Amino acid sequence: MKDIPNLFGSMVFHDAVMQARLPKDIYKALKKTIADGKRLQLDVANVVANAMKDWALEKGATHFTHWFQPMTGITAEKHDSFISPIGNGKIIMEFSGSELVRGEPDASSFPSGGLRATFEARGYTAWDPTSYAFIKDGTLCIPTAFCSYSGEALDKKTPLLRSMEAIDRQALRILRLFGNDKAKSVSTTVGPEQEYFLIDKEVFLKRPDLVYCGRTLFGARPSKGQEMEDHYFGAIKSRVSAFMKNLEEELWKLGILAKTKHNEVAPAQHELAPVFSTTNIAVDHNQLTMEVMKRVANEHGLACLLHEKPFAGINGSGKHNNWSMTTDTGANLLEPGETPSENAQFLLFLVAVIKAVDDYQDLLRVSIANAGNDHRLGANEAPPAIVSIFLGDELTEILSAIDDNREYQGKEKIQMEIGASVLPHFPKDTTDRNRTSPFAFTGNKFEFRMVGSTFSISGPNFTLNTVVAEVLSQFADQLEKSKNFVSDLSALIKKTIKDHKRIIFNGNGYDNAWVEEAERRGLLNLKTTPDALPAFIAKKNIAVFEKHHVLSPNEVESRYEIFLDNYSKTINIEAMTMIDMVNKEIFPSVISYQNELAVLIKRKKDLGEEFLTSPEEGLLVKISKLMVCLEKRLTELSEQTVQVKGISDSLELAKAYREKVFMAMNELRLTVDELEMLVSKKHWTIPSYGEILYSVN
C-alpha cells in the first residue's frame, strides 16, 4: 500500500517545499509578493528559480515550460531544457529568475479573435505565483498567464485572476460595513465535479466520429441503454477500477484533491469530484485532471470521452461547478448558520448572488455555450437553457416572509424515521436538492450545473465572480452612504428580493410548463450557442467587464469572435466527418449487403422458388429506398457545407451552420441509423452503440 500522505503533492513545488528550500528572507519576500499582488523582484526571482531548478532536477526533470491556457480550451507548453553551454563541449544546468517570471511563446498561432495579426507573432507568458509549479512527464511546469505584445489577455487565466481581485475588493467593502476588520481578503472557491465516459480504445479507433469530433454522429439506440438505472453508483468494473486507482495516484502526485469516484447514470459513464480549492487553483487542477484522465486511460487501453454528448439518447456529461466565497479567516460567506433568517450578512450576500444571476442571466448562459453543450442542455440529465435559481423550501420561505413583511416562523428539525430500529436516526435536511436546476443552492454554496464537461471552468467562474462583484459594488455604494445602516440594510434586502424573485424556481426544470412560466416571468430562453453569443457584446455586459477590469472592450469582442469561430468550425468538422464516413463506410457496407441479398434472391429464382414475396426481396427493396434517401440527404449536406462558406459575417455564419448544416446532418443521421437496424452486422463495419457502451469489462 502506497504512503498517500507522502505521495500527495510529491511533484509539486508547494509552500512546504519552498519554506524548506528558500532562505527565510527570500521565502518571506515571495509570500509578501503573493499576498500583496505585486511584481516579484528579480533578485528574489533568481533565488526562487535556482531552488525550483534544483528540486526539479532531483525529481528527474530535464526541461521547464511555461504552462498556460490559451483560448483553444486546452493547455499549451513550449519546453526548454535546463542545459547551458560553458565551452569545451561542457554544459551546466541553469534556470534564471527572468526565465521563471517571463516566457515568449509565438502568439500568432493561437486564437486571438482579431487582437493580433498573423505577422504579429510576439506574445508573453507571465508566472502566476499563486499557483504552484509542478512536474509532469519529466518537465517542470510553471503556471502562467498569456498575453499579447500589447498586453491584451489571450488566455483563460488572466481574466479569472482579475475577477478574483474584483470580488475580493467588493466583498471586503461589505464585510467592513458589518464591522469585520479581521478579514484581509475574500476569495471564491470551487469544487468542479467532472463527468466522463470510458470505452475500449480499439472500439474508439474504429469510430472516426469519436476520434475527430469526440461524439458519435451516427448510432441506432441499443437494446439496453440506461433504462434499468443499474449503472448509477453500481459496483465499479475491475478494469475501470484499475484506471481510477492509477488516475487518483497521478492526480495526488500533482496535489489535486481527487476525493470521490463513482459510476454515473449512463453505461460507461463515471464521475470524479475534488475537494474545494481557491478558484484559480481549481481551474488549473481541472485542466490537469482532464489531461491526466486521457493519458491514464490510454495506458489502460481505454479512451476517455469528455464531450458533453458522446451518444444520442444517452445521458451526457457535465461539470457541476460548486462555487462559494470564503474569507482568509476561514468564514464561508454563503453559510446560513443555524438561523439564516436572522443572519443579515448571509442574507445580503445571498440576495447579491440572486440579483447578479437575474441581471446577468444572459452572460451566465454565454459562459457555458458551445456546440457540444447545445446537445446536452434540456436533455434528461442536464438543466434547461433557461437560467434560474433553486433555493429550496426554507430559504424561499425566508425570502417570501421578508418580501411580505411578515415574521418567519422557522422550521423545526425533523428526525428521519427510516423504519428499522437498528438503523441510526438523523435530522432531516430542511430542503431537498433539485437536479433540474441550472443554479442551485446546496447548503453553503451554489452549484452551477450548466457547465459542460469539456469546458475550462475559467469562463463560467470569471463571469460569476464579475457579476457578483458588480452587485456587491452597488450594495456597498448605497450602504456606505447610509445614516441608519440597520434600517437601510433591511430595506435593501427586501427591495432586492421583490425585484428579482422571478429568477427563483424550485420546481421541475424539465416540465414544458416551466418554459411557458419562464417566458411569462421575462426570463431568457437562449436555446443554442448562436442564440446566446450576441449577449456577450451587449453594452451592459461589456460595461461590467470593463468596470471591474476583467476584460477590456477589445478583449470582449475578440472572445466573441473566437466563440463564434469555434462553433462554426466544430459543426463544419462534424459535417465533413459525417460525409466522409457515409462515403467510405456506410455506402460500402450497405452495397455489400445489398449484393449478398441480390445473389440470394437470384439463387432462389434460379431454383424455381417463389421470390416475388420473399422476405429477402422485401428487405432489399426497403434498403434500396433508404439508399436513394441517403444519397439525396448526403448531397443536401454536401451542398449546404459549400454554400455557408460564402458567408463572411461571423454570427450569420454560425447561424447558417446551425440552421442549415446542422439540420441537414440530423436528417442524414436518421437515414443512416435506420439502415444500421437493417444491415447485417457482418457488413456494418462501424461499432454499434451497444458494442461501444459495453466495451469495457
C-alpha positions as CSV (number, residue, x, y, z in Angstrom):
1,M,0.0,0.0,0.0
2,K,1.4,3.4,-1.0
3,D,2.1,6.1,1.6
4,I,-0.6,8.5,0.4
5,P,0.4,11.5,2.6
6,N,3.9,11.4,1.2
7,L,2.7,10.7,-2.3
8,F,0.3,13.7,-2.2
9,G,1.9,16.8,-3.8
10,S,5.2,14.9,-4.3
11,M,5.5,16.5,-7.8
12,V,4.5,20.0,-6.6
13,F,6.8,22.9,-5.6
14,H,4.3,23.8,-2.9
15,D,4.6,26.0,0.2
16,A,6.3,23.4,2.4
17,V,8.9,22.8,-0.2
18,M,9.6,26.5,-0.7
19,Q,9.8,27.0,3.0
20,A,12.3,24.2,3.3
21,R,14.5,25.2,0.3
22,L,14.4,29.0,0.2
23,P,16.3,31.3,2.6
24,K,13.9,32.8,5.2
25,D,14.2,36.3,3.8
26,I,13.5,35.2,0.2
27,Y,10.6,33.0,1.4
28,K,9.0,35.9,3.2
29,A,9.6,38.2,0.3
30,L,7.9,35.7,-2.0
31,K,4.9,35.3,0.3
32,K,4.5,39.0,0.7
33,T,4.6,39.5,-3.1
34,I,1.9,36.9,-3.5
35,A,-0.2,38.4,-0.6
36,D,0.1,42.0,-1.9
37,G,-0.3,41.1,-5.6
38,K,2.9,42.9,-6.5
39,R,5.7,42.2,-9.0
40,L,8.4,39.8,-8.0
41,Q,11.8,41.4,-7.7
42,L,14.4,39.9,-10.0
43,D,16.9,39.2,-7.1
44,V,14.1,37.2,-5.3
45,A,13.1,35.5,-8.6
46,N,16.7,34.3,-9.2
47,V,16.9,32.6,-5.9
48,V,13.4,31.0,-6.3
49,A,14.3,29.9,-9.8
50,N,17.5,28.2,-8.7
51,A,15.8,26.4,-5.8
52,M,13.0,25.3,-8.1
53,K,15.5,24.0,-10.7
54,D,17.5,22.0,-8.1
55,W,14.3,20.5,-6.8
56,A,13.1,19.6,-10.3
57,L,16.4,18.0,-11.2
58,E,16.2,15.8,-8.1
59,K,12.8,14.7,-9.3
60,G,14.2,13.7,-12.7
61,A,13.1,16.7,-14.7
62,T,15.3,17.9,-17.6
63,H,13.2,20.7,-19.1
64,F,10.9,23.5,-18.0
65,T,7.9,25.1,-19.6
66,H,5.5,27.9,-19.1
67,W,2.2,26.1,-18.8
68,F,-0.6,28.3,-20.0
69,Q,-4.2,28.1,-21.1
70,P,-4.9,29.8,-24.4
71,M,-8.3,30.3,-26.0
72,T,-8.1,26.8,-27.5
73,G,-9.7,25.5,-24.3
74,I,-6.8,23.2,-23.6
75,T,-3.3,23.9,-22.2
76,A,-0.2,24.8,-24.1
77,E,3.5,24.1,-23.4
78,K,6.9,25.0,-25.0
79,H,9.7,23.0,-23.4
80,D,13.2,24.3,-22.9
81,S,16.0,22.3,-21.3
82,F,17.9,23.5,-18.3
83,I,21.2,22.9,-20.1
84,S,23.5,25.9,-20.8
85,P,26.9,25.6,-22.6
86,I,30.1,26.6,-20.8
87,G,32.6,25.7,-23.6
88,N,34.8,22.7,-24.4
89,G,31.7,20.7,-25.0
90,K,30.6,21.1,-21.4
91,I,27.3,22.2,-20.0
92,I,25.7,23.3,-16.7
93,M,22.1,23.2,-15.6
94,E,20.7,26.7,-15.3
95,F,17.4,28.4,-14.7
96,S,17.2,32.1,-14.1
97,G,14.7,34.4,-12.5
98,S,13.9,36.0,-15.8
99,E,13.2,32.6,-17.3
100,L,10.9,31.9,-14.4
101,V,8.8,35.0,-14.4
102,R,8.5,35.5,-18.2
103,G,8.4,33.4,-21.4
104,E,7.9,34.3,-25.0
105,P,5.8,31.8,-27.0
106,D,4.6,32.6,-30.5
107,A,1.2,34.3,-30.1
108,S,0.2,34.3,-33.8
109,S,-0.8,30.7,-34.0
110,F,-3.3,30.8,-31.1
111,P,-6.8,32.1,-31.3
112,S,-6.9,35.9,-30.8
113,G,-10.2,37.0,-32.3
114,G,-8.6,39.7,-34.3
115,L,-6.5,41.1,-31.4
116,R,-3.3,40.1,-33.2
117,A,-2.5,39.8,-36.9
118,T,-0.7,36.7,-38.1
119,F,2.5,38.5,-38.7
120,E,2.4,40.0,-35.1
121,A,4.0,36.9,-33.5
122,R,5.2,38.1,-30.2
123,G,3.4,37.1,-27.0
124,Y,4.3,36.7,-23.4
125,T,3.7,34.3,-20.6
126,A,3.9,35.6,-17.0
127,W,4.3,33.4,-13.9
128,D,1.3,33.1,-11.6
129,P,3.0,32.7,-8.2
130,T,-0.4,31.9,-6.6
131,S,-0.5,28.6,-8.5
132,Y,2.3,26.1,-7.6
133,A,4.8,24.8,-10.2
134,F,4.7,21.1,-10.7
135,I,6.5,18.3,-12.6
136,K,4.7,16.4,-15.4
137,D,6.4,13.9,-17.7
138,G,9.9,15.0,-16.7
139,T,9.2,18.7,-17.2
140,L,8.9,21.5,-14.7
141,C,5.6,23.2,-15.5
142,I,5.2,26.8,-14.4
143,P,1.6,28.0,-14.4
144,T,1.4,31.3,-16.3
145,A,-0.9,33.9,-17.8
146,F,-0.6,34.5,-21.5
147,C,-0.9,38.0,-23.2
148,S,-0.2,39.7,-26.5
149,Y,2.7,42.1,-27.2
150,S,0.4,45.0,-26.4
151,G,-0.9,43.5,-23.1
152,E,-4.3,42.0,-24.1
153,A,-5.3,38.8,-22.4
154,L,-5.1,35.8,-24.8
155,D,-5.9,33.2,-22.3
156,K,-8.3,31.8,-19.7
157,K,-6.2,32.6,-16.6
158,T,-5.8,36.3,-16.9
159,P,-9.5,37.4,-16.7
160,L,-10.0,34.9,-13.9
161,L,-7.3,36.4,-11.8
162,R,-8.7,39.9,-12.5
163,S,-12.2,38.7,-11.5
164,M,-10.9,37.3,-8.2
165,E,-9.4,40.7,-7.4
166,A,-12.7,42.4,-8.3
167,I,-14.8,40.2,-6.0
168,D,-12.2,40.5,-3.2
169,R,-12.4,44.3,-3.3
170,Q,-16.2,44.5,-3.3
171,A,-16.8,41.7,-0.7
172,L,-14.4,43.4,1.7
173,R,-16.3,46.6,1.4
174,I,-19.4,44.7,2.5
175,L,-17.6,43.0,5.4
176,R,-16.3,46.3,6.7
177,L,-19.9,47.6,6.8
178,F,-20.7,44.7,9.2
179,G,-17.7,45.6,11.4
180,N,-15.4,42.8,10.2
181,D,-11.9,44.3,10.3
182,K,-10.1,40.9,10.7
183,A,-10.7,39.6,7.2
184,K,-7.9,40.8,4.9
185,S,-9.2,39.1,1.7
186,V,-12.1,37.2,0.2
187,S,-11.6,34.5,-2.4
188,T,-14.0,32.4,-4.3
189,T,-13.7,28.6,-4.0
190,V,-14.7,26.0,-6.5
191,G,-15.2,22.2,-6.5
192,P,-15.8,21.1,-10.1
193,E,-17.3,17.6,-10.4
194,Q,-16.1,16.0,-13.7
195,E,-18.2,13.5,-15.6
196,Y,-16.7,11.4,-18.4
197,F,-17.1,8.2,-20.4
198,L,-14.6,5.3,-20.6
199,I,-14.7,3.0,-23.6
200,D,-12.3,0.5,-25.1
201,K,-9.5,2.1,-27.2
202,E,-9.9,-0.4,-30.1
203,V,-13.6,0.4,-30.4
204,F,-12.8,4.1,-30.2
205,L,-10.3,3.9,-33.0
206,K,-12.9,2.3,-35.3
207,R,-15.2,5.3,-35.0
208,P,-13.8,8.3,-37.0
209,D,-16.5,10.5,-35.5
210,L,-15.3,9.8,-31.9
211,V,-11.7,10.3,-33.0
212,Y,-12.3,13.6,-34.8
213,C,-15.4,15.0,-33.1
214,G,-15.5,13.4,-29.6
215,R,-19.1,12.3,-30.2
216,T,-20.9,9.8,-32.4
217,L,-22.5,11.3,-35.4
218,F,-24.4,8.1,-36.2
219,G,-25.7,5.3,-34.0
220,A,-29.0,3.5,-33.5
221,R,-30.3,3.1,-30.0
222,P,-29.0,0.0,-28.3
223,S,-31.4,-2.7,-27.0
224,K,-30.3,-1.8,-23.5
225,G,-29.2,1.7,-22.6
226,Q,-29.7,3.3,-19.2
227,E,-33.4,2.3,-18.8
228,M,-32.7,-0.1,-15.9
229,E,-30.8,2.6,-14.0
230,D,-28.4,-0.2,-12.8
231,H,-25.2,1.6,-13.6
232,Y,-25.6,4.6,-11.3
233,F,-23.5,4.1,-8.1
234,G,-23.1,0.4,-9.2
235,A,-20.1,-1.8,-8.5
236,I,-17.1,-0.4,-10.4
237,K,-15.8,-2.9,-13.0
238,S,-12.2,-4.2,-12.4
239,R,-10.7,-2.6,-15.5
240,V,-12.3,0.8,-14.6
241,S,-11.3,0.4,-11.0
242,A,-7.7,-0.1,-12.1
243,F,-7.9,3.1,-14.2
244,M,-9.4,5.1,-11.3
245,K,-6.8,3.9,-8.9
246,N,-4.0,4.9,-11.3
247,L,-5.7,8.2,-12.0
248,E,-6.0,9.1,-8.4
249,E,-2.4,8.4,-7.7
250,E,-1.3,10.5,-10.6
251,L,-3.6,13.4,-9.5
252,W,-2.5,13.1,-5.9
253,K,1.2,13.5,-7.0
254,L,0.2,16.8,-8.6
255,G,-1.5,17.9,-5.4
256,I,-5.0,17.6,-6.9
257,L,-7.5,16.7,-4.2
258,A,-9.4,14.0,-6.0
259,K,-11.9,12.8,-3.4
260,T,-15.0,11.0,-4.8
261,K,-15.4,8.5,-7.7
262,H,-18.4,6.5,-8.8
263,N,-20.4,5.2,-11.8
264,E,-22.8,7.7,-13.3
265,V,-26.2,7.1,-14.9
266,A,-25.3,6.0,-18.4
267,P,-23.4,2.8,-19.2
268,A,-19.6,3.5,-19.3
269,Q,-20.1,6.9,-17.6
270,H,-18.3,7.9,-14.5
271,E,-17.6,10.9,-12.2
272,L,-14.7,12.3,-10.3
273,A,-15.1,15.0,-7.7
274,P,-12.4,17.0,-5.9
275,V,-12.3,18.9,-2.6
276,F,-12.9,22.6,-2.9
277,S,-9.9,24.9,-3.6
278,T,-9.3,28.5,-4.5
279,T,-10.8,29.2,-7.9
280,N,-7.6,29.8,-9.9
281,I,-6.1,26.6,-8.4
282,A,-9.3,24.7,-9.1
283,V,-9.2,25.8,-12.7
284,D,-5.6,24.7,-13.1
285,H,-6.3,21.4,-11.4
286,N,-9.3,20.7,-13.6
287,Q,-7.4,21.3,-16.8
288,L,-4.7,18.9,-15.5
289,T,-7.4,16.4,-14.4
290,M,-8.8,16.3,-18.0
291,E,-5.3,15.9,-19.4
292,V,-4.3,13.2,-17.0
293,M,-7.6,11.3,-17.5
294,K,-6.9,10.9,-21.2
295,R,-3.3,9.9,-20.7
296,V,-4.0,7.3,-18.0
297,A,-7.0,5.9,-20.0
298,N,-4.7,5.4,-22.9
299,E,-2.2,3.5,-20.7
300,H,-5.1,1.1,-19.7
301,G,-6.2,0.5,-23.3
302,L,-9.1,2.8,-22.8
303,A,-10.4,6.1,-24.3
304,C,-11.7,8.8,-22.1
305,L,-14.5,10.8,-23.7
306,L,-15.1,14.3,-22.3
307,H,-17.6,15.5,-24.9
308,E,-20.9,16.8,-23.4
309,K,-23.0,14.4,-25.5
310,P,-21.0,11.5,-27.0
311,F,-24.1,9.3,-27.5
312,A,-27.6,10.5,-28.7
313,G,-30.4,9.3,-26.4
314,I,-27.9,8.6,-23.6
315,N,-27.1,10.9,-20.7
316,G,-24.4,13.4,-21.5
317,S,-21.6,14.8,-19.2
318,G,-21.5,18.0,-17.3
319,K,-19.1,19.6,-14.9
320,H,-21.0,20.7,-11.8
321,N,-19.3,23.9,-10.7
322,N,-19.7,24.3,-6.9
323,W,-19.0,27.9,-6.1
324,S,-18.7,29.8,-2.8
325,M,-17.0,32.9,-1.2
326,T,-14.6,32.5,1.7
327,T,-12.5,34.9,3.8
328,D,-8.9,34.4,4.6
329,T,-10.0,33.8,8.2
330,G,-12.0,30.7,7.0
331,A,-15.5,32.1,7.1
332,N,-17.9,30.9,4.3
333,L,-20.0,33.9,3.3
334,L,-22.7,31.7,2.0
335,E,-23.0,29.7,5.2
336,P,-26.6,30.3,6.5
337,G,-25.8,29.4,10.1
338,E,-28.4,27.9,12.5
339,T,-30.8,30.8,12.0
340,P,-30.4,32.1,8.4
341,S,-33.5,34.4,8.8
342,E,-31.5,36.3,11.5
343,N,-28.2,36.3,9.7
344,A,-28.3,39.6,7.9
345,Q,-24.8,39.3,6.4
346,F,-25.6,35.9,4.9
347,L,-28.9,37.3,3.5
348,L,-27.2,40.3,1.9
349,F,-24.6,38.0,0.1
350,L,-27.4,35.6,-0.8
351,V,-29.6,38.3,-2.4
352,A,-26.5,39.7,-4.1
353,V,-26.0,36.4,-5.9
354,I,-29.7,36.3,-6.8
355,K,-29.7,39.8,-8.3
356,A,-26.4,39.0,-10.2
357,V,-27.8,35.9,-11.7
358,D,-31.1,37.7,-12.7
359,D,-29.4,40.8,-14.1
360,Y,-26.8,38.8,-16.0
361,Q,-28.6,35.6,-16.8
362,D,-27.6,36.1,-20.5
363,L,-23.9,36.3,-19.6
364,L,-24.0,33.2,-17.5
365,R,-25.7,31.4,-20.4
366,V,-22.9,32.6,-22.7
367,S,-20.3,31.4,-20.3
368,I,-21.4,27.8,-20.8
369,A,-22.3,28.0,-24.5
370,N,-20.7,25.8,-27.1
371,A,-21.7,23.3,-29.8
372,G,-21.3,20.3,-27.5
373,N,-23.3,21.7,-24.7
374,D,-26.2,22.6,-27.0
375,H,-26.8,18.8,-27.3
376,R,-26.9,18.4,-23.5
377,L,-28.9,21.3,-22.1
378,G,-32.6,20.5,-21.6
379,A,-32.0,16.7,-22.0
380,N,-32.8,14.2,-19.3
381,E,-29.6,14.7,-17.3
382,A,-29.0,18.4,-17.6
383,P,-30.8,21.6,-16.7
384,P,-32.6,23.6,-19.4
385,A,-31.1,26.5,-21.2
386,I,-33.2,28.9,-19.1
387,V,-31.2,30.2,-16.2
388,S,-33.0,30.1,-12.8
389,I,-32.0,29.6,-9.2
390,F,-33.1,26.9,-6.8
391,L,-33.1,27.9,-3.1
392,G,-35.1,25.1,-1.5
393,D,-38.2,25.5,0.7
394,E,-36.7,27.0,3.8
395,L,-34.7,29.8,2.1
396,T,-37.5,30.5,-0.3
397,E,-39.9,30.8,2.6
398,I,-37.5,33.1,4.5
399,L,-37.3,35.5,1.5
400,S,-41.0,35.3,1.0
401,A,-41.6,36.3,4.6
402,I,-39.2,39.3,4.2
403,D,-40.9,40.2,0.9
404,D,-44.3,40.0,2.5
405,N,-43.2,41.9,5.6
406,R,-44.1,39.1,8.0
407,E,-42.3,37.1,10.6
408,Y,-40.6,33.9,9.5
409,Q,-41.9,31.1,11.8
410,G,-38.9,28.8,11.2
411,K,-38.8,25.1,10.6
412,E,-38.3,22.5,13.3
413,K,-35.6,19.9,12.7
414,I,-37.4,16.6,12.0
415,Q,-35.8,13.3,12.8
416,M,-35.8,10.9,9.9
417,E,-37.7,7.7,10.7
418,I,-36.4,5.0,8.4
419,G,-38.5,2.2,9.8
420,A,-35.9,-0.1,11.2
421,S,-34.8,0.3,14.8
422,V,-31.3,-0.9,14.1
423,L,-30.7,2.0,11.7
424,P,-29.5,5.3,13.1
425,H,-31.8,8.3,13.3
426,F,-30.6,11.6,11.9
427,P,-32.1,15.0,11.3
428,K,-33.8,15.5,8.0
429,D,-32.5,18.4,5.9
430,T,-34.7,21.4,5.7
431,T,-34.8,21.2,1.9
432,D,-34.3,18.7,-0.9
433,R,-31.9,19.0,-3.9
434,N,-33.1,19.9,-7.4
435,R,-31.1,18.2,-10.2
436,T,-33.0,20.0,-12.9
437,S,-31.9,23.5,-11.7
438,P,-29.2,25.4,-13.6
439,F,-28.0,27.2,-10.5
440,A,-28.9,25.5,-7.2
441,F,-28.1,26.5,-3.6
442,T,-26.8,23.3,-1.8
443,G,-26.3,24.2,1.8
444,N,-23.4,26.7,1.8
445,K,-22.6,27.0,-1.9
446,F,-24.2,27.4,-5.3
447,E,-23.9,24.6,-7.8
448,F,-23.7,25.9,-11.4
449,R,-24.9,22.8,-13.2
450,M,-25.0,24.1,-16.7
451,V,-21.2,23.9,-17.3
452,G,-20.2,21.3,-19.9
453,S,-17.7,18.5,-19.3
454,T,-15.2,19.8,-21.9
455,F,-15.1,23.3,-20.6
456,S,-12.4,25.2,-18.9
457,I,-14.2,26.3,-15.8
458,S,-12.4,29.7,-16.0
459,G,-15.1,31.3,-18.2
460,P,-18.1,30.4,-16.0
461,N,-16.2,31.4,-12.9
462,F,-14.8,34.7,-14.0
463,T,-18.2,35.6,-15.3
464,L,-19.8,34.7,-12.0
465,N,-17.1,36.5,-10.0
466,T,-17.6,39.6,-12.1
467,V,-21.4,39.9,-11.9
468,V,-21.5,39.2,-8.2
469,A,-18.7,41.8,-7.7
470,E,-20.8,44.3,-9.6
471,V,-23.9,43.8,-7.4
472,L,-21.7,43.9,-4.2
473,S,-20.3,47.2,-5.5
474,Q,-23.8,48.6,-6.0
475,F,-24.8,47.4,-2.5
476,A,-21.6,48.9,-0.9
477,D,-22.1,52.3,-2.8
478,Q,-25.6,52.5,-1.3
479,L,-24.9,51.3,2.3
480,E,-21.7,53.3,2.7
481,K,-23.7,56.4,2.5
482,S,-26.3,55.2,5.0
483,K,-27.3,57.2,8.0
484,N,-29.2,54.2,9.5
485,F,-27.3,51.1,8.5
486,V,-29.8,48.5,10.0
487,S,-32.8,50.1,8.5
488,D,-31.3,50.7,5.1
489,L,-29.8,47.2,5.0
490,S,-33.3,45.7,5.8
491,A,-34.9,47.9,3.0
492,L,-32.2,46.9,0.5
493,I,-32.6,43.2,1.2
494,K,-36.4,43.5,0.9
495,K,-36.2,45.5,-2.3
496,T,-33.8,43.1,-3.9
497,I,-36.0,40.1,-3.2
498,K,-39.0,41.9,-4.6
499,D,-37.2,43.0,-7.8
500,H,-35.5,39.6,-8.5
501,K,-37.7,36.8,-7.1
502,R,-38.7,35.9,-10.7
503,I,-35.3,34.1,-11.1
504,I,-36.2,31.7,-8.2
505,F,-37.7,28.5,-9.3
506,N,-37.8,25.3,-7.1
507,G,-39.9,23.2,-9.5
508,N,-39.2,20.7,-12.3
509,G,-37.0,22.4,-14.9
510,Y,-37.8,19.6,-17.4
511,D,-41.5,20.3,-17.4
512,N,-42.8,22.1,-20.5
513,A,-45.0,24.2,-18.3
514,W,-41.8,25.8,-16.9
515,V,-40.8,27.1,-20.4
516,E,-44.2,28.9,-20.6
517,E,-43.9,30.1,-17.0
518,A,-40.3,31.4,-17.5
519,E,-41.5,33.4,-20.6
520,R,-44.2,35.0,-18.5
521,R,-41.6,35.9,-15.9
522,G,-39.5,37.5,-18.6
523,L,-36.6,35.0,-18.3
524,L,-34.4,34.3,-21.3
525,N,-34.5,31.0,-23.2
526,L,-31.4,31.1,-25.4
527,K,-31.6,27.6,-26.8
528,T,-28.4,27.4,-28.9
529,T,-25.0,28.9,-28.9
530,P,-25.7,31.3,-31.8
531,D,-28.8,32.5,-30.0
532,A,-26.7,33.2,-26.8
533,L,-23.4,34.6,-28.0
534,P,-24.7,38.1,-29.1
535,A,-25.4,38.8,-25.5
536,F,-21.7,38.7,-24.8
537,I,-21.2,42.0,-26.6
538,A,-24.3,43.7,-25.3
539,K,-23.4,47.2,-23.9
540,K,-24.3,46.4,-20.3
541,N,-22.1,43.2,-20.4
542,I,-19.1,44.9,-21.9
543,A,-19.5,47.7,-19.3
544,V,-19.5,45.3,-16.3
545,F,-16.3,43.6,-17.5
546,E,-14.7,46.9,-18.2
547,K,-15.7,48.5,-14.9
548,H,-14.1,45.7,-12.9
549,H,-11.0,45.5,-15.2
550,V,-11.8,41.8,-16.0
551,L,-11.9,42.3,-19.8
552,S,-11.5,45.3,-21.9
553,P,-14.0,46.0,-24.7
554,N,-11.4,44.8,-27.3
555,E,-10.9,41.6,-25.2
556,V,-14.7,41.0,-25.1
557,E,-15.0,41.5,-28.8
558,S,-12.1,39.2,-29.5
559,R,-13.6,36.4,-27.4
560,Y,-16.9,36.9,-29.1
561,E,-15.3,36.3,-32.5
562,I,-13.4,33.2,-31.1
563,F,-16.5,31.7,-29.7
564,L,-18.4,32.1,-33.0
565,D,-15.4,30.8,-35.0
566,N,-15.1,27.7,-32.7
567,Y,-18.8,27.0,-33.1
568,S,-18.7,27.2,-36.9
569,K,-15.5,25.2,-37.1
570,T,-17.0,22.5,-34.8
571,I,-20.1,22.0,-36.9
572,N,-18.0,22.0,-40.1
573,I,-15.6,19.3,-38.8
574,E,-18.6,17.2,-37.8
575,A,-20.3,17.7,-41.2
576,M,-17.1,16.8,-43.1
577,T,-16.6,13.7,-40.9
578,M,-20.1,12.6,-41.5
579,I,-19.8,13.0,-45.3
580,D,-16.5,11.1,-45.2
581,M,-18.0,8.3,-43.1
582,V,-21.0,7.9,-45.4
583,N,-18.8,7.7,-48.5
584,K,-16.2,5.4,-47.1
585,E,-18.0,3.3,-44.6
586,I,-21.8,3.5,-44.8
587,F,-22.2,3.2,-48.6
588,P,-19.7,0.3,-49.0
589,S,-21.3,-1.6,-46.0
590,V,-24.9,-1.2,-47.4
591,I,-23.9,-2.0,-51.0
592,S,-22.1,-5.2,-49.8
593,Y,-25.2,-6.3,-48.0
594,Q,-27.4,-5.5,-51.0
595,N,-25.2,-7.6,-53.2
596,E,-25.5,-10.5,-50.8
597,L,-29.2,-10.2,-50.8
598,A,-29.4,-9.9,-54.6
599,V,-27.3,-13.0,-55.0
600,L,-29.5,-14.9,-52.6
601,I,-32.7,-13.8,-54.4
602,K,-31.2,-14.8,-57.8
603,R,-30.2,-18.2,-56.5
604,K,-33.7,-18.8,-55.2
605,K,-35.2,-17.7,-58.5
606,D,-32.8,-20.0,-60.4
607,L,-34.0,-22.8,-58.2
608,G,-37.6,-22.0,-59.2
609,E,-38.6,-20.9,-55.7
610,E,-41.2,-18.2,-55.3
611,F,-39.3,-15.0,-54.8
612,L,-41.7,-12.1,-55.5
613,T,-43.0,-12.1,-52.0
614,S,-39.8,-13.4,-50.3
615,P,-38.6,-11.6,-47.2
616,E,-35.2,-11.1,-48.9
617,E,-36.7,-9.1,-51.7
618,G,-38.8,-7.0,-49.3
619,L,-35.7,-6.2,-47.3
620,L,-33.7,-5.4,-50.4
621,V,-36.4,-3.0,-51.7
622,K,-36.6,-1.3,-48.3
623,I,-32.8,-0.9,-48.1
624,S,-32.7,0.3,-51.7
625,K,-35.3,3.0,-51.0
626,L,-33.3,4.1,-48.0
627,M,-30.1,4.3,-50.1
628,V,-31.9,6.7,-52.5
629,C,-32.8,8.8,-49.5
630,L,-29.3,8.5,-48.2
631,E,-27.8,9.8,-51.4
632,K,-30.3,12.7,-51.5
633,R,-29.6,13.7,-47.9
634,L,-25.8,13.3,-48.4
635,T,-26.0,15.6,-51.4
636,E,-28.0,18.2,-49.4
637,L,-25.5,18.2,-46.6
638,S,-22.6,18.5,-49.0
639,E,-24.2,21.4,-50.8
640,Q,-25.0,23.2,-47.5
641,T,-21.4,22.9,-46.3
642,V,-20.3,24.6,-49.5
643,Q,-22.9,27.3,-49.5
644,V,-22.3,28.5,-46.0
645,K,-18.6,29.2,-46.7
646,G,-19.6,32.2,-48.7
647,I,-20.9,34.0,-45.6
648,S,-18.4,36.5,-44.2
649,D,-20.3,37.7,-41.1
650,S,-19.3,35.5,-38.1
651,L,-22.7,35.5,-36.4
652,E,-24.6,34.9,-39.7
653,L,-22.1,32.1,-40.5
654,A,-22.7,30.4,-37.1
655,K,-26.5,30.7,-37.6
656,A,-26.2,29.2,-41.0
657,Y,-24.2,26.3,-39.7
658,R,-26.9,25.7,-37.0
659,E,-30.0,26.2,-39.2
660,K,-28.8,24.6,-42.4
661,V,-25.7,22.4,-42.0
662,F,-26.7,21.0,-38.6
663,M,-30.2,20.3,-39.6
664,A,-29.0,18.6,-42.8
665,M,-26.7,16.5,-40.6
666,N,-29.7,15.4,-38.4
667,E,-31.7,14.3,-41.5
668,L,-28.8,12.3,-42.8
669,R,-28.3,10.7,-39.4
670,L,-31.9,9.5,-39.3
671,T,-31.4,7.5,-42.6
672,V,-28.1,6.0,-41.5
673,D,-29.5,4.9,-38.2
674,E,-32.4,3.3,-39.9
675,L,-30.0,1.4,-42.2
676,E,-28.0,0.2,-39.3
677,M,-31.1,-1.6,-37.9
678,L,-31.5,-3.4,-41.2
679,V,-27.9,-4.2,-42.4
680,S,-26.2,-7.4,-41.3
681,K,-23.6,-6.9,-38.6
682,K,-21.1,-8.8,-40.8
683,H,-21.3,-5.9,-43.3
684,W,-21.8,-3.0,-40.9
685,T,-18.2,-2.1,-40.1
686,I,-18.8,0.7,-37.5
687,P,-19.1,-0.4,-33.9
688,S,-22.7,0.0,-32.6
689,Y,-23.8,1.8,-29.5
690,G,-24.1,-1.4,-27.7
691,E,-20.6,-2.5,-28.6
692,I,-19.2,0.8,-27.5
693,L,-21.1,1.3,-24.3
694,Y,-20.4,-2.2,-23.1
695,S,-16.9,-2.5,-24.4
696,V,-15.2,-2.3,-21.0
697,N,-15.4,-5.4,-18.8
